[in-house]
Amino acid sequence: MEFISTRGFSDSVSFTEAVSQGLAPDGGLYLPREFPDLSGSFDSWKTLAYDELCFEFFKLFATDMDSSVLQDCIQRAYQNFSVDEVAPLVPITDKWQVLELFHGPTLAFKDFALQLLGNLYEAQIARTGKSLTILGATSGDTGAAAISGLVGKKGVEVFILYPDGKVSPLQERQMTCTESTNVYPLAIEGTFDDAQKTVKEIFADLSFREEVGLSAVNSINLARILAQSVYYLYAWLRLDPVLRQTTSFIVPTGNFGNVFAGWLLTKMNVPIHEFRVATNQNDVLHRLFDTGEYSLSKVCPSLAPSMDIQVASNFERLLYFMMEQDTAKVREVMNAFGHQGRYSFKDFTAGGFSSCRASDDEIPSLISQVWENYHYLVDPHTACAFKDLDPRFPSVILATAHPAKFPSVYEKAKIEIPTSSILESLLSIKPNKYKVGVDPDSVRSFILQKLAK
């Protein structure tokens, strides 16, 4: 299978090339040139275990990988999840079910992709003999999950930028308490958007990419999107067949990668009814779906910090399909947005989506309401998904993180603070982080210094 850039100026690549590059040389994001039709596989796939389904799905895309190597990467990726089902679907009413995505090593949905991506990188190094330098930006969970998936792996050096003081204390400890010599958490002044912008600028430096063997762990990497598509498919296949085509997926998201991963299945003839984009007060996506204007505003730190984002990278992938795969139009929109910080779409249409927004004032009360009404405890990001959710219609709500990662919120909600032994074990370890300037030159210099050690 071939993969192409949303911006049209890069040659098509194989799956392993798309994974190793992360971002296309022209600054675009990779997508499959064509999509498989999954409709004939529903009956045979509905009883598969999670890792089995993931393998059947991935081998349609990873056509240049040895099948046994791919299968091994996938099996090992999900061995360290705390429940056998990996992504359990938990009913809380006769209409609503929660897809629990927080049973991985770092207690967040990012583990589904990043445990696998770490193994794919390991397989690539074994195949090519070339070391990799992994660079990413995080608003909290991505960094912890990326580090968990790559910690201690031979031939890999990991550099993760995060906004200092703007992730939860436990998220920061997950990044800074690994005691690993191949991991560098880089605390920057500014926001996640600042960190993400720097990462993209460094990836645009093609000579530097080649010099250090640079690859990406953010959801600009297509392997992350495909890995996240699997849990939507897994959940959808477990729905009552009568309800499959009327059930909506309610998705907390900031960078648009999580919800896009589900929507991508509709390109493979999986008839999912609707995706509801749930945002916090940093509501660039809600405003887009509500008004048709994609515009920057100031990032406001929130109780749901992993969604404190204004530049949603994966929107470019949806834009590619909205523009009917016209890469020139994609470039026009992205260039205008890059220069002006806004773009207004005339007659904006993105079929199959709706959206909602929850403010910081609303999140504690939403947590309390869900607990009181359904005796189910949600983290602050998942709480946003319950804003104005209609109880009459079938929905699958994605629970994206374990509540124990955000203890301060439960004081506001007047609920007993949840705990996790995984997180408590970090409290006895001394954190180790590095403060660097957020500009590309400072980050490049730091990377070269550490690679030369």
N, C-alpha and C positions, 0 to 999 in steps of 0.2 A: 504494500500500500504506500502511496505517496502522500506527503504532507506539504502544504503550500502556505505562503505568508499572506496575511490579510492585506498587505500593502502592495503586493504584486511585483516587487523588484528583486526578489531572491529566488534562486533556483529551488525546485522541489527537492525534498529530502526524504530519507527513510525514517522509520520510527526511531531507531537508535540515534540517528543524527539529530532529529528534532528534540529528543530528550537531552542529548549532550549539549546542544546549542542553547536550549531554553528560549531565548529571544532570537527571532530571525535577523540576519545581518542588516536588513533594510529597516529594522525597528518594529516590524509587524509581529503578529502572533501566529503560530502555526495552527492549521486546521487540516483535517483529512480532505483530500481532493474529492473523494467520493465516500458515501456512507453505506455500510451494510444494512440489509433489511433483516431486522430481528424478529419479525412477526411470525415466521415459521418455526421459531425456537421456543416460544412461550411455554408450550406444554412440556417439552423435554427439560427445560431449565427450571421450572417452578419448584422442583423438589431438591435442587442442588444445594449443598452447603455453601457458605459465603465464599470460601477460597476457590471452590470448584466453579461457581458462577463467574468469579473474577477471571479465572483462567480462560474459560470459554469466551468471555467478552474480549479480553485483551489479545488473544491470539488472532482475532480478526484484524487487529491494527498492527501488532508487533510482528509483522510477517518476515522481517529480516533477523529475528532472534531465534536461536535454537529453542525448540518447544520445551525440552526438558529443563533448560536453564530458566526460561520464563516461569514454568510451573514451580520450580524451586524458589525463585524470588517471591512469588505470590504466597506460597505456603508458609514461608518463614515470616512474611510480613504480618500475618494475622495470628501467629502463635502466642504472642504476648498480650493479647486482649483478655480482659478479665472474665468474659462470659463466652460460652461456647458458640452462641448464635452470632457473635461479633456485632451485629446491628439489630438488636431486638426491637420489635414493633409492639408497643404497649398500649392497649386500649384504656382510655380514661373516661369516655362516654360511649354511647351506642353509635355516635357519629365520628368521634375524634380518636385518633391514635397518635402516639408519640414515637417517632423513630429515634431511638437513643444512640447517639454517635459519640459518646464520651467514655467508652470502655477501653480505650487504647492506653498506651503507656503514659501519655501526657494529659489524658482526660479531656481531649478535645477532638472534634471531627477531623482536624488536620492530620491526625495519625493515620487515617485510612489511606491517604495519598503518600505521606512522607515516610512511613515505614516501608512502603513498596519502592518509592523513589530511591531511598538509600540502598536498597538491594539491587536495583537496576544500575545505579552508579557503580556499585561494587562489581557487578558482572561486566560492566563496560571496561573497568580498569583491568580486570583479569583477561579480557579479550584483547585489549589494545596495548597493555603495558604502560599506559600513560596516566600520570597522576592528574587529579582534578582539584580545582579551586572552586569552592561553592560559595556564592554570594547571594544574599537575600536581605529583604527588609521585612519587618514584622510590626504589627500593632499588638502583638502579644502571643497568640497561640501558634502562629506559623513558626516563629523562631524556636519555641520550645519543642515542637514536633519535629522540625528539621534537624535540630541538634540531636534529639533522641534517635532519629533514624540514621544519623551519620557518625555519632560519637564513637571514637576508637577505630573507625574503619581505615584500613591500610590504604595509603595513597590519596587520602582526602583531607583537605584543610577547609574549615568551615568558618565563614565570616558573616555574622548576622547583625544588621543595623536595626536599632530600635530607639524610639523616642524616650529619652531619659525622663523618668518621673511620670510617664504617661501610660504605663502598663501597670497591671495590678502587681503588688509586691510578690505574690506567689508565682505569677507568670515570670517575673524577673528572676526569681530564684531558680525556676526550672531551666533558665538559660545560663545562669551564672554560677550554679553550684554543681556542675558536672565533674569537676576535678579532672577534666580531660585535656591533654596537650594539643589536640587538633581542633579545638573549638575556641573561637574568639567572638564573644558578645560585644558589640560596639555601640556604646551609649552615645547618642547624638543629641544636640540641642535642636529642638524643632518638633515637627509632627511626623507621623507615618508617611504622609504624602511627600514630605521633604526627603525622607530616607528612600522612598520608592523612586523618586525622581533621580536621585543620585545613582541608585543601582542601574536604572535604565541608561543614564548617561555613560556610565562605565561600560555597560554592555555595547554601547554604540562605538566604543573605542576598539575597533576590530583587531588592531595590532596588540593591544593589551590582552584582549580575550585569548588570542593565539599564544601569547607569551606565557600566560599563567594557567592555561587550560580552564578557562572560566565557564561555569555552568550555573543555572538558576534553580532555586527551590520555590520561588513564589509561584502563584497560580498562572503566571505568564507561561510556565512550563506545561505543555499539553498533557504530559503523563499525569500531572496532578488532576487535571480536569477529568480525564478518562477514568482515573481511579475513583473519583467521587461520583461519576455517573453510575458506578456499580451499585452503590447503596440505594439509589433511587430505584434501579431496576429490581434489586433484591426485595425491597419493600413493596413495589407495585405488583410483583408476581405473587406476593403473599396476601394481597387483598382479595376479598370476595370478588370473583369474576363479574358479578352483577354490578359491583360498585367501581370497578377499575376506571371506567371511562367518565365517571362523574366525581371522582375524588381529586381534590386540589392538594398540592404540596405547599406548605407554608414555611418560608425559608428566611431565617435571619441572615443578612448578608451586608457586607460593606464594600468589598472589592469585586462583587458580582460573580466571582468564580464559583461559589457554592451553588447558586441558583442556575447559572449557565450550564453547569455539569448536568443538571437534571433536564433542562430544556433541550440539550443536545440530543437526548434520547428521542425526541420527537422527529429528529431528522432521520432516525433509524426505524420509523414506523411504530414507535411505542406511543399509543394514544393517551397521553396524560392530559387531563382536563384543563388544568390551570396551575400556574406558579404565582404565589403571592409573595412579593418582595417585602420583607419586614426590616425596617431601618430604625435606628435610634434618632436622636436629635440632629445628627450629622446626616441629613436626609437628601443628599444629592440624587439618589436613585428614586426616592419617592417623588421628588419634585419633577424628575424627568418623566416618570410615567403619568404624573398628574397634569403636567403643563406642556410637555414636549420640549422643555428647555433643559439642556445639560450645562450647568453652570457652577463654577466654584463659589464657595463661601468660606468663611473662616472655620477651621476645625475647632469644635468646642469639646474639651475633655468631658467624658460622660461616665455613667455607671456601667455602661456596656463598652469597655474600651477597645475591644477587638474590632468594633465597627466605627471607630473614630477616623473616618476616611472621607475624602472629598473627590479624589480621582480614582474612579473604579476601573482598574486596568482591563478587566475582562469584558467591559462593555464594548470594546473594539471588536471582539469576536461576534457578538450579537449584531453590531452595526454592519459587519460584513454581509450578513444575511438580510438585514433590513435594506441594504443598498443593492440587493439582488446580485451579490458577489462581484460587484463593480469595484475593483481595487482603487481606481482613480477617485471615485466618490468617497471611499474610506479615507484615502490620503487627504482629500479636501477637508473633510470634517475634522479629522485629527489635527491637521495643521492649523485650522481655524481655532480649534479649542486650545491648542498649545500656545498660540499667540495671544488670544483674547480671553481665555478662561471661560468661554461660554460658546454654546452653539444652539440655535433655535431651529427645531425641525418643523417644517410646514406639514400639516396633516400627519402628525406623528402617529405611527402605528407599530406596535410590537405585540402581535397577536399572542394570546395565551398568558398574559401577565396582568396582575393587579398589584397594588402596593399599599403599605400603611406605614405610619410613623408613630413612635412612642418617645415622649420626652423623659428627661430624668425625673421629673415630678411624678410621671405615671408609672415608671418601672417598678418601684417598690410596691405600689398598690396592685399592679398586675400580678406580681409574685404572690402577694397575699391572697388575691382573689382566686388564683389557680390552686393554691394550697387549701384554702377554705372550701372551695366548691368541688374539687376533684381529689383532694389529698395527694397532690403531686407537686413536688418541689422543682422549680425551674431556675436556671441561671439567668442573669439579667439580659443576655442576648436572646435567649429563647423566650423570655417574657414578652419581648417586643412582638413576637409572632401571635400573641393572643389579643393584640389590640384590635377591637372591632371585629373579632372573628365570629361569624354567624354560626350558632349552634345547630341550625337546621340542615347544614350541608356537610357531607363527609369530607374530612380533611386529615392529612398526615402532617403533623408539626415536627420539624426537625429540631431535636434538642442537641445543640451544638457544643456544649461544654458542661463539665461537672460543676454543680453549684459551689462546691468547696473552694474553687479557685477565686471566688469573689466574696469573701466573708463580710466585708463592710456593708454590703447591700442588705444583708439580712437583719442587721441592726436597725436599719431604716424601715424595713418591712415588719419589724417586731416579730421575727421568727427565729427560732433557735439556730445558731450558726452551724452549718453543715461542716463536716470534717472529712479528711481523706488521709489514710496512713501514708500514701505515696507522697503527698505534699508535706505532711508533718515531718517526714524523714529528712527533708531539705533544710529544716530550721537549724540543724546542728552543723551544717556545712558552711564554711566561710565563702561568701560570694567573690567571684573574680570577674571584673568587667573592665573594659578599656574605653576611655573617653577620646573620641576623635571628632574633628570638624566634619560637618555634614557635606562639605564640598567634595567633588570627585577626586581632586588632587590629593587631599588629605587621606581619603580612603585608599586610593591606589598606592600611595606611599606606605601606608601601614601594612597593606597586603604584601608588598614587595619586601618590606623589612622582615616580616614574620616568615615568609617563604624562604628567605636567605639564612634562616637561623641554623 
